[in-house]
Amino acid sequence: MKKLKVAFCGGGTGGHYYPAVAILHALSRVREIELLYFTVWGKIDDRSVERDFPGVRKMSLKLTGLKRPLYSPANASIFFSHLRTERSVKRQLAEFSPDFLFSTGGYVSYPVVRAAKTLEIPIYIHEQNSIVGIANKRLAKYARRFFISFEESGRDLELPKERIVYSGNPVRESKITRNEVMKRFDLPDNKPLIVVLGGSLGSELINRACEGLYEEIQSNDCELSFLHSTGDESSAISLRRFPFVRAFSYIEDLTDAIACADLVVSRGGATTIAELQYFGRKGIIIPWSGAAENHQFYNARSLERVGLGYVILEGNLTSTALRIAINEMLHRKISYKPPRRPVEIVLDNILREESI
């Protein structure tokens, strides 16, 4: 069986990069691959892809996303920058000659997908959020299959139904057990575990609300354990004064902790929502109001609809509101069947379509 040559793009944030990682890890388990990855210079994909995929051929692109509102005069120079980048990407793709290109979105995808289209390279696109992003919406017409994480996302696409595939959002697998997670962070195994995170950069709003909560419950011989990813070291140091909290500025392999948590407190990023659904974990979601098209709110509502979510808007977030939500969610009984593995759906469609 011949080695597959695959080109990928999708990055700038973990929400775009991690689904690509999940797909590539799954693909590399069934086929030998040669990988070309287009990254956003200086961002998480640019920093991580060579570690995650030794031997990858990386092309780092210096790009920025469009400014809001979209009619901003500053977008003219950004548009021309993308056109110049598209020409250099086209040369790289022509030289590499991949079997297909897979994009997980973000502004890096615009010049890459357009270049692949001019070279008649088969294109597949995945959308992580409930509201289809600007780049993915404009590029959808080029995709042989357009994968969506939420069924309602299909309403945003002017595509034939057979080209839209409801796959869910591919997530990374957990590598260790709950007992191993608790040992790793020196937490008691007989208390409920609550994981707190505020996205890849943390959230000062969530950190403050949690600090107030920790102060309220510390004198009550707390029967809970918290693993808190703060996003900055000063906040982590401050929160370490609570004996029932393990606080870090950043936690590697946080997926392992989410997979075994009794409850997660988080922003409404697509990756976190997907992990909660995939592992069947309950979550208190505080959507970031600054997210494009307010997509975090709609992501959070999708989790709420299946019984796993409790949504608190930013303006309503207090330590008291958080305490009430935690009490309700820890006692909530759920009957939820996790969906089929999204990576399997994605790979089945690609390998069948391309007959490779």
C-alpha positions as CSV (number, residue, x, y, z in Angstrom):
1,M,0.0,0.0,0.0
2,K,1.5,3.3,-1.1
3,K,2.4,6.1,1.4
4,L,-0.2,8.8,1.5
5,K,1.0,12.4,0.9
6,V,-1.3,14.7,2.8
7,A,-1.4,18.5,3.2
8,F,-3.0,20.1,6.2
9,C,-3.8,23.6,7.4
10,G,-5.8,24.9,10.4
11,G,-4.3,26.8,13.3
12,G,-3.8,30.0,15.0
13,T,-5.7,28.6,18.0
14,G,-5.9,25.2,19.7
15,G,-9.5,25.0,18.5
16,H,-8.4,24.8,14.9
17,Y,-5.2,22.8,15.5
18,Y,-6.3,20.0,17.9
19,P,-8.9,18.5,15.6
20,A,-6.2,18.3,12.9
21,V,-3.9,16.5,15.4
22,A,-6.6,14.0,16.2
23,I,-7.3,13.3,12.6
24,L,-3.6,12.9,11.7
25,H,-2.9,10.6,14.6
26,A,-5.7,8.4,13.6
27,L,-4.7,8.4,10.0
28,S,-1.1,7.6,10.8
29,R,-2.3,4.5,12.7
30,V,-3.9,3.0,9.6
31,R,-1.6,4.4,6.8
32,E,2.0,5.5,6.4
33,I,1.8,9.3,5.7
34,E,4.1,12.1,4.5
35,L,2.8,15.4,5.9
36,L,3.0,19.0,4.7
37,Y,1.5,21.4,7.3
38,F,0.8,25.1,6.7
39,T,1.1,26.9,10.1
40,V,0.4,30.4,11.3
41,W,3.8,31.9,12.2
42,G,4.3,32.0,16.0
43,K,1.0,30.4,16.9
44,I,0.3,27.1,18.6
45,D,0.4,25.0,15.4
46,D,3.7,26.6,14.4
47,R,5.2,25.8,17.8
48,S,3.8,22.3,18.2
49,V,3.5,20.5,14.8
50,E,7.2,19.4,14.6
51,R,6.9,17.9,18.1
52,D,3.6,16.3,17.4
53,F,4.7,14.9,14.0
54,P,8.4,14.4,13.7
55,G,9.6,14.6,10.1
56,V,6.7,16.9,9.1
57,R,7.4,19.4,6.3
58,K,6.3,22.7,7.8
59,M,5.6,25.9,5.9
60,S,5.1,28.8,8.3
61,L,2.9,31.6,7.0
62,K,3.0,35.2,8.3
63,L,-0.7,36.1,8.2
64,T,-3.3,37.9,10.2
65,G,-7.0,37.6,10.3
66,L,-9.5,40.1,9.1
67,K,-10.4,43.0,11.4
68,R,-13.9,43.6,12.7
69,P,-16.0,45.1,11.3
70,L,-15.2,43.5,7.9
71,Y,-15.5,46.8,6.1
72,S,-12.5,48.2,8.0
73,P,-10.0,49.9,5.7
74,A,-7.2,47.9,7.4
75,N,-8.6,44.7,5.7
76,A,-7.4,45.9,2.2
77,S,-3.7,45.3,3.1
78,I,-4.6,42.0,4.8
79,F,-6.4,40.9,1.7
80,F,-3.4,41.6,-0.6
81,S,-1.1,39.9,1.9
82,H,-3.3,36.7,1.6
83,L,-3.0,36.9,-2.2
84,R,0.8,37.0,-2.1
85,T,0.8,34.1,0.4
86,E,-1.5,32.2,-1.9
87,R,1.2,32.3,-4.7
88,S,3.9,30.9,-2.5
89,V,1.6,28.2,-1.1
90,K,0.7,27.2,-4.6
91,R,4.4,26.5,-5.4
92,Q,4.8,24.4,-2.3
93,L,1.7,22.4,-3.0
94,A,2.7,21.8,-6.6
95,E,6.1,20.5,-5.5
96,F,4.7,18.3,-2.8
97,S,1.7,17.0,-4.9
98,P,-0.5,15.7,-2.0
99,D,-3.3,13.2,-2.4
100,F,-5.6,15.6,-0.7
101,L,-5.7,18.8,1.4
102,F,-7.5,18.9,4.8
103,S,-8.4,22.2,6.4
104,T,-9.7,22.8,9.9
105,G,-10.3,26.5,9.3
106,G,-9.0,29.8,10.6
107,Y,-7.6,32.6,8.4
108,V,-4.6,30.5,7.4
109,S,-7.0,28.3,5.4
110,Y,-8.1,31.0,3.0
111,P,-4.9,31.2,0.8
112,V,-4.1,27.5,1.3
113,V,-7.5,26.2,0.2
114,R,-7.6,28.6,-2.7
115,A,-4.2,27.5,-3.9
116,A,-5.2,23.8,-3.7
117,K,-8.3,24.5,-5.7
118,T,-6.3,26.1,-8.6
119,L,-4.1,22.9,-8.6
120,E,-7.2,20.7,-8.6
121,I,-6.1,19.0,-5.3
122,P,-9.1,17.3,-3.6
123,I,-10.1,19.4,-0.6
124,Y,-11.8,18.5,2.7
125,I,-12.9,21.0,5.3
126,H,-13.9,20.7,8.9
127,E,-15.9,23.3,10.9
128,Q,-15.6,23.0,14.7
129,N,-18.1,25.7,15.8
130,S,-21.9,25.8,15.7
131,I,-21.7,29.0,13.6
132,V,-19.6,28.4,10.5
133,G,-16.6,30.7,10.4
134,I,-16.1,33.4,7.7
135,A,-13.2,31.6,6.0
136,N,-14.9,28.2,6.0
137,K,-18.2,29.6,4.7
138,R,-16.4,31.2,1.7
139,L,-14.3,28.2,1.0
140,A,-17.1,25.6,1.4
141,K,-17.9,25.5,-2.3
142,Y,-14.4,24.0,-3.0
143,A,-14.8,21.0,-0.6
144,R,-15.6,17.5,-1.7
145,R,-16.9,16.9,1.8
146,F,-17.6,19.6,4.4
147,F,-17.6,18.1,7.9
148,I,-19.6,19.8,10.7
149,S,-19.5,19.4,14.5
150,F,-23.1,20.5,15.1
151,E,-26.1,19.5,13.1
152,E,-27.4,23.0,13.0
153,S,-24.3,24.2,11.2
154,G,-25.5,22.8,8.0
155,R,-28.1,25.6,7.7
156,D,-25.2,28.1,7.2
157,L,-24.0,26.3,4.1
158,E,-25.1,26.6,0.5
159,L,-24.0,23.1,-0.5
160,P,-25.8,19.9,-1.7
161,K,-26.7,17.8,1.3
162,E,-24.6,14.9,0.2
163,R,-21.5,17.0,0.6
164,I,-22.2,18.0,4.2
165,V,-21.2,15.3,6.8
166,Y,-22.2,15.6,10.4
167,S,-19.1,14.1,12.0
168,G,-18.8,15.8,15.3
169,N,-15.5,17.4,16.3
170,P,-12.4,15.1,16.4
171,V,-10.7,15.1,19.8
172,R,-7.5,13.7,21.1
173,E,-7.8,10.4,23.1
174,S,-7.1,10.2,26.8
175,K,-3.9,8.3,27.5
176,I,-4.2,7.6,31.2
177,T,-6.7,6.5,33.8
178,R,-8.5,8.7,36.5
179,N,-6.3,7.0,39.2
180,E,-3.2,8.1,37.3
181,V,-4.5,11.6,36.8
182,M,-5.2,12.0,40.5
183,K,-1.7,10.6,41.4
184,R,-0.1,13.0,38.9
185,F,-1.6,16.0,40.5
186,D,-1.5,14.7,44.1
187,L,-5.3,14.8,44.5
188,P,-7.4,12.5,46.7
189,D,-9.2,9.8,44.6
190,N,-12.3,9.8,46.8
191,K,-13.5,13.4,46.1
192,P,-15.2,14.8,43.0
193,L,-12.8,16.3,40.6
194,I,-13.6,19.7,39.1
195,V,-11.4,20.9,36.2
196,V,-11.3,24.7,35.6
197,L,-9.9,26.2,32.4
198,G,-10.4,29.5,30.5
199,G,-9.3,28.5,27.0
200,S,-5.7,28.3,25.8
201,L,-4.8,31.7,27.3
202,G,-6.9,31.4,30.5
203,S,-9.6,33.7,31.7
204,E,-9.2,36.4,34.3
205,L,-13.0,36.5,34.8
206,I,-13.2,32.8,35.6
207,N,-10.1,33.0,37.8
208,R,-11.6,35.8,39.9
209,A,-15.0,34.0,40.3
210,C,-13.2,30.8,41.3
211,E,-11.0,32.6,43.8
212,G,-14.1,33.9,45.4
213,L,-15.6,30.5,45.4
214,Y,-12.5,28.9,47.0
215,E,-12.5,31.6,49.7
216,E,-16.2,30.8,50.5
217,I,-15.7,27.0,50.8
218,Q,-12.3,26.7,52.3
219,S,-13.6,26.9,55.9
220,N,-16.1,24.1,55.3
221,D,-13.7,21.2,55.1
222,C,-14.1,21.2,51.3
223,E,-15.2,17.8,49.9
224,L,-14.2,18.8,46.4
225,S,-10.9,18.8,44.5
226,F,-10.1,21.4,41.8
227,L,-7.5,21.3,39.0
228,H,-7.3,24.8,37.7
229,S,-5.5,26.0,34.5
230,T,-5.2,29.8,35.0
231,G,-3.4,31.0,31.9
232,D,-0.8,33.0,33.9
233,E,1.7,32.2,36.6
234,S,0.7,34.9,39.1
235,S,-2.9,33.7,39.3
236,A,-1.7,30.1,39.7
237,I,0.6,31.1,42.6
238,S,-2.2,33.0,44.3
239,L,-4.6,30.0,44.0
240,R,-2.1,27.5,45.4
241,R,-2.9,28.8,48.9
242,F,-6.1,26.7,48.9
243,P,-5.2,23.1,49.9
244,F,-7.9,21.6,47.7
245,V,-6.8,23.4,44.6
246,R,-4.0,22.4,42.2
247,A,-3.3,25.5,40.1
248,F,-1.0,25.8,37.1
249,S,-0.5,28.5,34.4
250,Y,-0.7,25.8,31.7
251,I,-1.4,22.0,31.9
252,E,0.0,19.7,29.3
253,D,-2.4,16.9,28.2
254,L,-5.4,18.5,29.9
255,T,-7.6,16.2,27.9
256,D,-6.6,13.3,30.3
257,A,-8.1,15.3,33.2
258,I,-11.2,16.4,31.3
259,A,-11.9,12.7,30.3
260,C,-12.2,11.7,34.0
261,A,-13.5,14.8,35.6
262,D,-16.8,14.9,37.5
263,L,-17.4,18.4,36.3
264,V,-15.6,21.0,34.1
265,V,-15.8,24.8,34.3
266,S,-14.8,26.4,31.1
267,R,-15.2,28.8,28.2
268,G,-17.3,27.6,25.3
269,G,-14.5,26.8,22.8
270,A,-15.3,24.1,20.3
271,T,-12.6,21.7,21.4
272,T,-13.7,21.7,25.0
273,I,-17.4,21.3,24.1
274,A,-16.4,18.4,21.8
275,E,-14.3,16.7,24.5
276,L,-17.2,17.0,27.0
277,Q,-19.6,15.4,24.5
278,Y,-17.1,12.7,23.5
279,F,-16.2,11.7,27.0
280,G,-19.7,12.3,28.4
281,R,-18.6,14.8,31.0
282,K,-20.7,17.6,32.5
283,G,-19.7,21.2,32.1
284,I,-20.5,24.7,33.4
285,I,-19.8,26.9,30.4
286,I,-19.1,30.7,30.5
287,P,-19.1,31.7,26.9
288,W,-16.6,34.4,25.9
289,S,-18.8,37.3,24.6
290,G,-16.0,38.4,22.3
291,A,-16.0,35.3,20.2
292,A,-16.8,35.8,16.5
293,E,-20.5,35.6,15.7
294,N,-21.0,34.8,19.4
295,H,-20.3,31.2,18.5
296,Q,-19.2,30.2,22.0
297,F,-22.7,30.9,23.3
298,Y,-24.2,28.6,20.6
299,N,-21.6,25.9,21.3
300,A,-22.6,26.1,24.9
301,R,-26.3,25.8,24.2
302,S,-25.7,22.6,22.2
303,L,-24.1,21.0,25.3
304,E,-27.0,22.2,27.4
305,R,-29.5,20.6,25.0
306,V,-28.0,17.1,25.5
307,G,-28.1,17.5,29.3
308,L,-24.4,17.9,29.9
309,G,-24.2,21.7,30.1
310,Y,-25.1,24.6,32.4
311,V,-24.6,28.0,30.9
312,I,-23.6,31.2,32.8
313,L,-23.3,34.4,30.9
314,E,-20.3,36.6,31.7
315,G,-22.4,39.3,33.2
316,N,-24.0,36.8,35.6
317,L,-20.8,35.1,36.7
318,T,-20.2,35.4,40.5
319,S,-18.8,33.0,43.1
320,T,-22.4,32.4,44.3
321,A,-23.7,31.6,40.8
322,L,-20.8,29.3,40.4
323,R,-21.4,27.5,43.7
324,I,-25.1,27.0,42.8
325,A,-24.2,25.6,39.4
326,I,-21.6,23.2,40.8
327,N,-24.0,21.9,43.3
328,E,-26.7,21.3,40.7
329,M,-24.4,19.7,38.1
330,L,-22.7,17.4,40.5
331,H,-26.1,16.0,41.5
332,R,-27.6,16.0,38.0
333,K,-28.3,12.5,36.7
334,I,-27.7,12.2,33.0
335,S,-28.5,9.6,30.3
336,Y,-26.2,10.4,27.5
337,K,-24.7,8.1,24.9
338,P,-21.5,9.5,23.4
339,P,-21.5,9.7,19.6
340,R,-19.5,7.6,17.2
341,R,-15.8,8.7,17.1
342,P,-15.7,11.7,14.8
343,V,-12.2,10.8,13.5
344,E,-13.7,7.5,12.2
345,I,-16.4,9.3,10.3
346,V,-13.9,11.8,8.8
347,L,-11.4,9.1,7.7
348,D,-14.1,6.8,6.4
349,N,-15.4,9.5,4.1
350,I,-12.0,10.6,2.8
351,L,-10.5,7.2,2.2
352,R,-13.7,6.0,0.5
353,E,-14.0,9.1,-1.7
354,E,-10.4,9.0,-2.8
355,S,-10.1,5.2,-3.0
356,I,-6.7,5.4,-1.4
